[in-house]
Amino acid sequence: MTNSFTEKLKSIPFVKIDNKEVEKKLQNRPFTKIIVDILDGDLWSSKVSFWGNTILILLISLSSLEVIFSSDTSLSGYVSFFNIIYFTTSILFLFEIICRLSFANLINPKYQGIRGVLNYLFSFYGLVDILSIIPFCNALVGINTFHFLSIIRIFRVWRIVRYIPAFSSITSAFRSKRDEILVSLLGVILLSVTLSAFIFYAELGNGSNGFKSIMDVFVWSLGKYTGDYGSIAEAIPMTIIGKFLATLNGFLGLALFAVPAGLLGSAFIDELSDKKQKKFMDTRISEINHFFDSGYKTRHLLNKRKSHFRYLSFDALQARLVYSDNEILECVREANNLRFRPMKSNDDLKFSDIKIIERFINNTTYGCKIINSNSNIYIINPLGAIERCISHFSHTIVDILGYNYISRELRLVDSENEAIGGNKTKYYSDFDINDTKQIPTAFADFMSDLDRIKKNDIVILLSSGASSRGQYIFEYGNYKDVEEVIEGVSTIDSIEIVNSLKNELMINMKESNSSINFDSYAIENHTIGNFDEDWLGKVIRKKSGANVITIYINIDILTGDDKLYFPNLNLILNTFEKSFGNHTIN
């Protein structure tokens, strides 16, 4: 047991900050980084966090015991010892609270700025922290704390709630059944008030003066409900009717506690079951992600870099992890970076016969955003949510070459449940950042991130082309079959940008060592036509003035077997690197 605990402890990282932006800010601030790691919500993720929070728990426990035992007059001989504990723990807690307030925005992103600090101060944990330290702060500045105020130090015992995950389950359980509990309490109270009125007038009509008012009867009822520990239910109904109604009121007393307690207990069990199920699902999702990552061992690409699997079929998952179809789909529903796709093993089939799941990066409301300030190349993927393998293709390019990346990975619909996005939508040209009635916030975020693109940038929109078309099609805002650049219409400044890219692509085809016969490939200009102002490329050009090229990759390449897909991916990687350079930060 001890050895196992020791091994687990050794495996914990020294310092771990999950938020990448915070990690970057604290890169050259090691002391602050240690404090944030201890005080953030991930209590046991690193050795620093483990020992720091263990010490805080011991201090809270020691301080709480000091408050309790110092009240015992028989222990007055230990006053000096209690004072040492009091001042030592108070100084450490004051330092902790100052750190929590100073680094609130780093500890939790929701506590940004002055308003964020105030939100922390008036949160449950903030109030407990402040109340428990008030007597000590008063003493520091020479204010004489009244005796009854000194007892608020006992609030320190509530600080330990921060380190008890089960407590959050209780609060979550109450929130989930809050309406039912309040309704049951209100119903019982109203009935009790009604019966109290009947009891009062029944007693009054028969000359009994044991109750002075309806409220007196109601308070009496509450005393009876709770065992009358406060001695507030000394009166006794004298009439038969009063005694009968009092008995009914007693049954209501049972309901007053039994119904809410039953609801809360049921909700608590459900909460624990949900957490247990979530933990179980997280383990399975982690296993699936690990399976995806295992593809790095065999997929050699540009500069000896590697790529994870494009997708995993249900058959592969069942063979590797022994999951049923329902279990795989449940993982997809619960994960925020997996999606289900149907595919055909043969284009001649009328129906899809293969079930697969894809993995994607999800770090924004709409999907994925990766920004590299050292690069002026943007790869835009508008079809990730709806097209197979395009996300893997585009993200692998960005991962290896270090370009900027904006990818719409989540399905978006308007207020009428109509799909938004893709290569073309009326919402692109009609977009208004202030009009949030029809469009979802995620789409507004996507469009706002496109504003990062500037005039000197080069934008590559990657899309999928129909199997009946050429392998690669270059589009730049013209009518179909119009190749020359038209000022004010085309999305590029010069045709040389496209010609240079195409020539580099053809050179790489000839120099490729792949077994694929690239000589049979068709590379086309504007055989689709995206002249309409609702095309995403046109909107980006209009907003930024940047050169925007849409490259359509034949769907047969994107969904083909590995022997077709990866050589083509490597072909594009080589072409982009030689045309635009490699901006990967080592």
C-alpha positions in Angstrom: 0.0 0.0 0.0 2.8 2.4 1.0 4.9 1.5 -2.0 1.9 2.0 -4.3 1.2 5.4 -2.8 4.8 6.4 -3.1 4.9 5.4 -6.8 1.8 7.4 -7.5 3.2 10.4 -5.8 6.5 10.2 -7.8 4.4 10.1 -11.0 2.7 13.4 -10.2 4.3 16.3 -12.1 6.2 18.9 -10.1 4.1 21.8 -11.3 1.1 21.6 -13.6 -1.0 24.5 -15.0 -3.8 23.3 -17.3 -4.6 26.7 -18.8 -2.1 27.2 -21.6 -2.6 31.0 -21.6 -1.8 31.2 -17.8 1.1 28.8 -18.3 2.6 31.2 -20.9 2.1 34.2 -18.6 3.8 32.5 -15.7 6.7 31.1 -17.8 9.3 33.5 -16.2 7.5 33.7 -12.8 8.3 30.4 -11.0 7.2 31.6 -7.5 3.8 32.8 -8.8 3.5 29.6 -10.8 3.9 27.5 -7.7 1.3 29.6 -5.8 -1.2 29.4 -8.6 -0.7 25.6 -8.9 -1.5 25.2 -5.2 -4.5 27.5 -5.2 -6.2 26.6 -8.5 -9.1 24.2 -8.7 -7.0 21.2 -9.7 -6.0 20.2 -6.2 -3.9 17.1 -6.6 -2.5 17.3 -10.2 1.2 18.0 -9.2 3.6 17.4 -6.3 3.5 21.1 -5.5 -0.3 21.1 -5.5 -0.4 17.9 -3.5 1.9 19.0 -0.7 0.6 22.6 -0.7 -3.0 21.6 -0.3 -2.1 18.9 2.2 -0.5 21.6 4.4 -3.5 23.9 4.0 -5.8 21.2 5.1 -3.7 20.5 8.2 -3.6 24.2 9.0 -7.4 24.5 8.7 -7.9 21.5 10.9 -5.4 22.7 13.5 -6.9 26.2 13.5 -10.5 24.8 13.9 -9.4 22.6 16.8 -7.8 25.7 18.4 -11.1 27.6 18.3 -13.0 24.7 19.8 -10.5 23.8 22.6 -9.6 27.4 23.6 -13.3 27.8 24.6 -12.9 25.2 27.3 -12.1 26.9 30.6 -10.5 23.7 32.0 -7.7 24.1 29.4 -6.8 27.7 30.4 -3.3 26.5 31.2 -2.7 26.1 27.5 -3.6 29.6 26.4 0.0 30.4 25.3 0.0 27.3 23.1 -3.4 28.1 21.6 -2.2 31.7 20.9 0.8 30.4 19.0 -1.5 28.2 16.8 -3.9 31.2 16.4 -1.3 33.7 15.3 0.7 31.3 13.1 -2.3 29.9 11.2 -3.8 33.4 10.9 -0.7 34.9 9.4 -0.5 32.0 6.9 -4.2 32.3 6.0 -3.9 36.0 5.6 -1.0 35.4 3.1 -3.1 32.8 1.3 -6.1 35.1 1.0 -3.9 38.0 -0.3 -2.5 35.6 -2.9 -6.0 34.4 -3.9 -7.1 38.0 -4.4 -3.9 39.1 -6.2 -3.9 36.1 -8.6 -7.6 35.5 -8.8 -7.6 36.0 -12.6 -4.8 33.4 -12.9 -6.4 30.9 -10.5 -9.7 31.0 -12.2 -10.4 32.7 -15.6 -13.9 33.8 -14.5 -12.3 36.2 -11.9 -10.9 38.7 -14.3 -10.3 42.3 -13.4 -11.9 44.3 -10.5 -15.3 42.8 -11.1 -13.8 39.3 -11.0 -12.1 40.0 -7.7 -15.5 41.2 -6.3 -17.2 38.1 -7.6 -14.7 36.0 -5.7 -15.1 38.0 -2.5 -18.9 37.4 -2.6 -18.7 33.8 -3.6 -19.2 31.1 -0.9 -15.5 30.4 -0.5 -14.6 34.1 -0.6 -17.0 35.0 2.1 -15.8 32.1 4.3 -12.2 33.2 3.8 -12.9 36.8 4.7 -15.1 36.2 7.7 -12.6 33.7 9.2 -9.8 36.3 9.1 -11.7 39.4 10.2 -10.9 39.0 14.0 -7.2 38.6 13.3 -7.1 41.7 10.9 -8.9 43.7 13.6 -6.3 42.7 16.1 -3.5 43.7 13.7 -4.7 47.3 13.3 -5.5 47.6 17.0 -9.3 47.3 16.9 -10.8 45.7 19.9 -12.9 42.8 18.6 -16.0 42.1 20.6 -16.2 38.7 22.2 -19.1 37.5 20.1 -17.2 38.5 16.9 -14.2 36.4 17.9 -16.3 33.3 17.4 -16.6 33.9 13.6 -13.2 32.3 13.5 -15.1 29.0 13.5 -15.9 29.8 9.8 -12.4 28.4 9.1 -13.8 24.9 9.5 -15.8 25.6 6.3 -12.7 26.3 4.4 -12.0 22.6 4.3 -15.1 22.2 2.1 -13.0 23.4 -0.8 -11.0 20.2 -0.6 -14.0 17.8 -0.3 -15.3 16.9 -3.8 -18.4 15.2 -2.4 -19.6 18.5 -1.0 -20.0 19.9 -4.5 -22.2 16.8 -5.1 -24.5 17.9 -2.3 -24.9 21.4 -3.6 -25.4 20.1 -7.2 -28.0 17.6 -5.9 -29.9 20.4 -4.1 -29.8 22.6 -7.3 -31.2 19.8 -9.4 -34.1 19.2 -7.0 -34.4 22.8 -5.8 -37.9 23.5 -7.3 -39.3 20.2 -6.0 -37.9 20.8 -2.5 -39.2 24.4 -2.4 -42.7 23.3 -3.6 -42.9 20.6 -1.1 -41.8 22.9 1.8 -44.2 25.6 0.7 -47.1 23.1 0.4 -46.4 21.8 3.9 -46.1 25.3 5.4 -49.3 26.5 3.8 -51.2 23.4 5.1 -49.6 23.9 8.5 -50.7 27.6 8.6 -54.2 26.6 7.6 -54.4 23.9 10.3 -52.9 26.4 12.9 -55.8 28.7 12.2 -58.4 25.9 12.7 -56.7 24.9 15.9 -56.6 28.4 17.2 -60.3 29.1 16.6 -61.3 25.6 17.9 -59.5 26.3 21.1 -60.7 29.9 21.3 -64.4 28.8 20.8 -64.2 26.4 23.7 -62.7 29.0 26.1 -59.1 27.7 26.0 -56.5 30.4 26.3 -53.4 28.3 25.7 -52.7 30.0 22.3 -52.7 33.8 21.9 -52.7 33.9 18.1 -52.5 31.8 14.9 -48.8 32.6 14.8 -48.5 31.2 18.3 -50.0 28.0 17.2 -47.8 27.9 14.1 -44.7 28.4 16.2 -46.0 25.7 18.6 -46.3 23.4 15.6 -42.7 24.0 14.6 -41.6 23.2 18.1 -43.4 19.9 18.0 -42.0 19.1 14.6 -38.4 19.5 15.9 -38.7 17.8 19.3 -39.2 21.2 21.0 -35.5 21.5 22.0 -36.1 25.3 22.3 -39.1 24.8 24.7 -41.5 26.8 22.5 -44.3 24.2 22.5 -45.4 24.1 26.1 -49.1 24.8 25.4 -51.5 21.8 25.0 -54.7 21.7 23.0 -57.6 21.2 25.3 -60.5 20.4 22.9 -61.1 17.2 21.0 -61.1 19.0 17.7 -57.9 20.8 18.6 -56.2 17.6 19.6 -57.3 15.9 16.3 -56.1 18.8 14.2 -52.8 18.9 16.2 -52.3 15.2 15.3 -52.8 16.0 11.6 -50.4 18.8 12.0 -47.9 16.3 13.5 -48.2 14.2 10.4 -47.4 17.3 8.4 -44.3 17.7 10.5 -43.1 14.3 9.3 -43.7 15.5 5.7 -41.9 18.8 6.4 -38.7 16.8 6.7 -39.3 13.5 5.1 -40.3 14.7 1.6 -37.4 17.2 1.1 -34.9 14.8 2.7 -36.1 12.0 0.3 -35.8 14.3 -2.7 -32.4 15.5 -1.6 -31.2 11.9 -0.9 -32.4 10.7 -4.3 -30.7 13.6 -6.1 -27.5 13.0 -4.1 -27.5 9.3 -5.2 -28.2 10.4 -8.8 -25.3 12.9 -8.6 -22.9 10.3 -7.3 -24.0 7.9 -10.0 -23.6 10.5 -12.7 -20.1 11.3 -11.4 -19.2 7.6 -11.3 -20.5 7.2 -14.9 -18.7 10.3 -16.1 -15.4 9.0 -14.6 -16.0 5.7 -16.3 -16.8 7.5 -19.6 -13.7 9.7 -19.3 -11.6 6.6 -18.9 -13.0 5.1 -22.1 -12.7 8.4 -24.0 -9.0 8.6 -22.8 -8.5 5.1 -24.2 -9.9 6.1 -27.6 -7.7 9.2 -27.7 -4.7 7.1 -26.8 -5.6 4.7 -29.7 -5.7 7.7 -32.0 -2.3 8.8 -30.9 -0.8 5.4 -31.5 -1.0 6.2 -35.2 2.0 8.5 -34.7 4.2 5.4 -34.7 3.7 4.6 -38.4 2.6 7.8 -40.3 5.9 9.4 -41.6 5.4 12.7 -43.2 7.4 15.9 -44.0 10.7 16.3 -42.1 10.1 12.9 -40.5 7.1 14.3 -38.6 4.2 11.9 -38.0 0.5 12.1 -37.8 -2.2 10.3 -35.8 -4.9 8.2 -37.4 -7.4 10.0 -39.6 -10.3 8.0 -38.1 -11.0 4.8 -36.3 -13.6 2.3 -37.5 -16.0 0.7 -35.1 -14.5 -2.6 -36.0 -11.0 -1.4 -35.0 -12.2 -0.1 -31.7 -14.1 -3.3 -30.9 -11.1 -5.4 -31.8 -8.7 -3.2 -29.7 -10.9 -2.0 -26.8 -13.8 -4.5 -26.9 -16.4 -1.8 -26.9 -19.9 -2.4 -28.2 -21.5 0.0 -30.8 -23.6 1.6 -28.1 -20.6 2.2 -25.9 -18.7 3.8 -28.7 -21.6 6.1 -29.5 -21.9 7.0 -25.9 -18.3 8.0 -25.8 -18.8 10.2 -28.9 -21.8 11.8 -27.2 -19.9 12.6 -24.1 -16.6 13.7 -25.6 -16.1 17.2 -26.9 -13.5 16.2 -29.5 -15.0 13.1 -31.2 -17.7 12.7 -33.9 -19.4 9.9 -35.7 -19.3 9.5 -39.5 -20.8 7.0 -41.9 -18.6 5.9 -44.8 -18.7 3.7 -47.8 -16.2 1.0 -48.5 -16.9 1.3 -52.2 -18.3 4.3 -54.1 -20.6 2.0 -56.0 -22.6 1.2 -52.9 -25.8 3.1 -52.4 -25.6 3.1 -48.6 -22.7 3.6 -46.1 -21.5 0.3 -44.7 -18.6 1.5 -42.4 -19.1 3.4 -39.1 -16.1 5.5 -38.1 -15.3 8.2 -35.5 -13.0 11.2 -36.1 -11.1 13.2 -33.6 -10.6 17.0 -33.8 -9.4 19.8 -31.6 -12.1 21.8 -29.9 -10.8 24.9 -28.1 -13.3 27.5 -29.1 -17.1 27.8 -29.3 -17.1 26.8 -33.0 -14.1 24.4 -33.1 -10.4 25.1 -33.3 -8.3 28.2 -33.4 -4.4 28.2 -33.5 -2.6 31.5 -33.8 1.1 31.8 -34.6 2.2 35.5 -34.5 5.3 34.5 -36.6 3.2 33.4 -39.6 1.2 35.3 -42.1 -0.3 32.1 -43.6 -3.9 31.1 -42.6 -5.4 27.7 -43.2 -9.2 28.0 -43.0 -11.3 24.8 -42.7 -15.0 25.7 -43.1 -16.2 22.1 -43.6 -14.8 20.2 -40.5 -18.2 19.8 -39.0 -19.7 18.2 -42.2 -17.0 16.6 -44.3 -14.9 13.5 -43.7 -11.2 13.7 -43.1 -10.8 17.4 -44.0 -10.1 18.3 -40.4 -7.3 15.8 -40.1 -5.8 17.0 -43.5 -5.9 20.7 -42.6 -4.8 20.4 -39.0 -1.8 18.1 -39.9 -0.6 20.8 -42.2 -0.8 23.4 -39.5 0.7 21.1 -36.9 3.8 20.5 -39.0 4.3 23.8 -40.7 3.2 26.1 -37.9 0.6 28.2 -39.8 -2.4 30.0 -38.3 -5.6 27.8 -38.2 -9.3 28.6 -38.0 -11.5 25.5 -38.3 -15.3 25.2 -37.9 -15.7 21.8 -36.2 -19.2 22.1 -34.7 -22.5 22.1 -36.6 -24.2 25.5 -36.3 -27.9 26.3 -37.1 -29.9 29.5 -37.0 -33.1 30.2 -35.2 -35.1 28.3 -37.8 -32.8 25.2 -37.5 -31.2 25.9 -40.9 -27.5 25.0 -41.2 -25.0 27.9 -41.1 -21.5 27.8 -42.5 -19.6 25.6 -45.0 -18.1 27.3 -48.1 -21.2 29.4 -48.7 -24.0 30.8 -46.6 -26.0 34.0 -46.7 -24.8 34.7 -43.2 -21.3 35.3 -44.5 -22.1 38.4 -46.6 -24.9 39.6 -44.3 -23.0 39.1 -41.1 -23.6 41.7 -38.4 -21.8 41.3 -35.1 -24.7 43.0 -33.4 -27.4 40.7 -34.8 -27.5 37.8 -32.4 -31.2 37.0 -32.7 -30.9 34.6 -35.6 -27.3 33.4 -35.5 -25.6 31.5 -32.7 -22.8 33.0 -30.7 -20.4 30.4 -32.0 -20.8 31.7 -35.6 -20.3 35.2 -34.4 -17.0 34.1 -32.7 -15.9 32.4 -36.0 -16.5 35.5 -38.0 -14.8 37.7 -35.4 -11.7 35.5 -35.5 -11.5 36.0 -39.2 -11.0 39.7 -38.5 -7.4 38.7 -37.4 -6.6 38.3 -41.1 -4.7 41.3 -42.5 -4.0 42.6 -46.0 -0.5 41.1 -46.3 -1.7 37.6 -45.2 -2.2 34.6 -47.4 -5.3 32.6 -46.8 -5.8 29.0 -48.0 -9.3 27.7 -47.8 -9.3 23.9 -47.8 -12.4 22.2 -49.1 -13.5 18.8 -50.6 -14.2 18.4 -54.2 -16.6 15.9 -55.8 -15.1 12.6 -57.0 -16.1 13.4 -60.6 -13.9 16.5 -60.7 -10.1 16.9 -60.8 -7.8 15.9 -57.9 -7.0 19.5 -57.1 -8.9 22.6 -58.1 -7.8 26.2 -57.4 -10.6 28.8 -57.0 -10.2 32.5 -56.4 -13.5 34.3 -56.7 -14.3 34.2 -60.4 -17.1 32.8 -62.5 -16.7 29.2 -63.6 -14.0 28.7 -66.3 -12.7 32.3 -65.9 -9.0 32.0 -65.0 -7.7 35.5 -65.3 -7.6 37.9 -62.3 -10.3 40.5 -62.4 -9.8 43.6 -60.2 -12.5 44.0 -57.6 -13.8 40.5 -58.3 -11.0 38.0 -57.8 -9.8 37.2 -54.3 -6.1 37.4 -55.3 -3.9 40.3 -56.4 -2.1 38.4 -59.2 -2.5 35.1 -61.0 1.2 34.5 -60.3 0.3 33.5 -56.7 -1.8 30.6 -58.0 0.5 29.7 -60.9 3.5 29.5 -58.5 1.6 27.3 -56.1 0.4 25.0 -59.0 3.9 24.8 -60.5 5.4 23.8 -57.1 2.7 21.2 -56.8 3.5 19.7 -60.2 7.2 19.7 -59.5 6.6 17.8 -56.2 4.4 15.3 -58.0 7.3 14.6 -60.4 9.8 14.3 -57.7 7.7 12.2 -55.4 8.8 8.7 -54.5 5.2 7.6 -54.0 3.8 4.6 -56.0 0.9 6.8 -57.0 0.7 7.8 -60.7 0.5 11.6 -60.2 0.8 12.0 -64.0 -2.9 11.1 -64.3 -3.9 13.9 -61.8 -5.9 16.8 -63.1 -5.0 20.2 -61.6 -7.7 22.8 -62.5 -8.5 26.5 -62.2 -12.0 27.7 -61.6 -13.9 24.6 -62.8 -16.4 25.1 -60.0 -16.8 28.9 -59.8 -17.3 30.8 -56.5 -18.2 34.2 -57.8 -21.2 34.6 -55.4 -20.7 37.2 -52.6 -21.9 34.6 -50.1 -18.7 32.5 -50.6 -16.4 32.6 -47.5 -13.4 33.4 -49.6 -15.1 36.5 -51.1 -16.1 37.7 -47.6 -12.5 37.3 -46.2 -11.1 39.2 -49.2 -13.6 42.0 -48.8 -13.0 42.2 -45.0 -9.2 42.0 -45.1 -7.8 42.6 -48.6 -5.7 39.4 -48.1 -5.0 37.0 -51.0 -7.5 34.2 -50.6 -7.2 30.9 -52.5 -9.6 28.0 -52.2 -8.1 24.6 -52.9 -10.6 21.7 -53.5 -9.2 18.3 -52.7 -11.0 15.4 -54.4 -13.1 13.5 -51.8 -11.6 10.2 -53.2 -8.2 11.4 -51.8 -9.6 12.5 -48.5 -11.5 9.2 -47.8 -9.2 6.9 -49.7 -7.0 4.3 -48.1 -3.8 5.3 -46.4 -1.7 4.5 -49.5 -3.6 7.2 -51.3 -4.3 9.7 -48.5 -0.9 10.1 -46.8 1.2 10.6 -50.0 -1.2 13.3 -51.1 -1.0 14.9 -47.7 2.8 14.8 -47.9 2.5 16.3 -51.4 0.6 19.3 -50.1 2.9 19.7 -47.1 6.0 19.8 -49.4 4.2 22.3 -51.7 3.2 24.6 -48.9 6.6 24.5 -47.2 8.5 25.4 -50.5 5.9 28.1 -51.3 5.3 29.7 -48.0 8.0 28.4 -45.7 7.9 26.5 -42.4 6.8 28.6 -39.4 7.0 25.9 -36.7 8.3 27.2 -33.4 10.9 24.9 -32.0 
